[in-house]
Amino acid sequence: MKTILALLLAICVLDSYGKGVIHEKEQKAQNLSIRSGELWLDDSGHHINAHGGGVMKYGDTYYWFGEHKSEYTSDALVGVMCYSSKDLVNWHNCGVALSVTEELGHDIERGCILERPKAIYNPVTKKFCMWFHLELKGRGYSAARYGVAVADRPEGPYKFLYSQRADAATWPLDFGDEERKLADTLNTAHYKDWSSAWIKAVGQGLFVKRDFGTGQMSRDMTLYVDDDGHAYHIFSSEENLTLHIAELTADYLHHSGRYVRVAPAGHNEAPAIFKHKGVYWMITSGCTGWDPNEARMFSSSSIWGPWKQHPNPCRGPKAEITFGGQSTFVLPVGDRYIFMADIWRPQHPIDARYIWLPIDFEDGKPVINWRDGWDITKLR
């Protein structure tokens, strides 16, 4: 009898151990999965607070930079957050990478609007360079500037350098003498907004001419470093009507003065760019405030264009509204890519959620298929 009881106890113990091992394996597998739209917790158990962000890889570590959102406002009360990870799923909170300041009248005074921060590494200067969209405190979205900061370490702290509008007193590369003469004759007072004549004039440089002296507007943005080491600032300009692609100087801290316009009067924002087999692809959003809309996609064989528009790359539930989100970045991982987007919650900004989905290709074109969950290890 004792032998039988001992045998049963041993079986129970083995069974419990087996279940424990299975549970541990399941837990580990779960920890390597991406589930878009759910709460994403860092290693301290808090929802990751890095919205409108981008990811930089340095060494074997990924650094995720994003806007710190508060409970009831999207104004910058803290600054830019940084999280680090080895596997893109389990994230450590590195703290505030760029802090706003209490100094009155400062460009990044607490309460300003600081959006879509991106960071890149310059191997020549050995500095980490951060760019972001900046609106001065109390001025709504009228300033339309970009801001630049620099650090000695990937996680920071980043030192704010300056903010300004883009490419003052500089014509785009695709404006020759004839285009410049025509743009010089344009005046916003002569057109009714959204009339066919107004749209045509926007394409001809109506707002480029208006802002020529003060600098071009710079709002939703991203950074891109090409294979040859040249870096570019891609941003929504001209009252969010036209995208600009501006080359950076060798130190990645200023514009070089070379820029082009993409999809004039197309009303695009939230650019996210990547390169696949020699072709540049850019996913953007329409301009509908905090509400989601249908993603757009463009391609070009040259960063300078011309750029061709393609249909919405999203597939699956809510594809017509980008799964309820808005593009922010495309992250290369080996020879694959992850589409990153934000599900904005303007009534409770801190609870905004994240969408990360692999980019597939059909007939040579990017396609983003919705997945309730997917294993990050299958991407590589």
Buried (B, 14 or more C-beta within 10 A) or exposed (E): EEEEEEEEEEEEEEEEEEEEEEEEEEEEEEEBBBBBBEEBEBEEEEBBBBBBBBBBBBEEEBBBBBBBBBEEEBBBBBBBBBBBBEEBBBBBBBEBBBBBEEEEEBBBBBBBBBBBBBBBBBEEEEBBBBBBBBBBBEEEBEBBBBBBBBBEBBBBBBEBBEBBBBBBEBBBBBBEEEBBEBBEEBEBEEBEEEEEEBBEBBBBBBBBBBBBEEBBBBBBBBBBBEEEEBBBBBBBBBBBBBBBBBBBEEEBBBBBBBBBBBBBBBBBBBBBBBBBEEBBBBBBBBBEEEEBBBBBBBBBEEBBBEBEBEEBBBBEEEBEBBBBBBBBBBBBBEEBBBBBBBBBBEEEBBBBBBBBBBBBBEEEBBBBBBBEEBEBEEBE
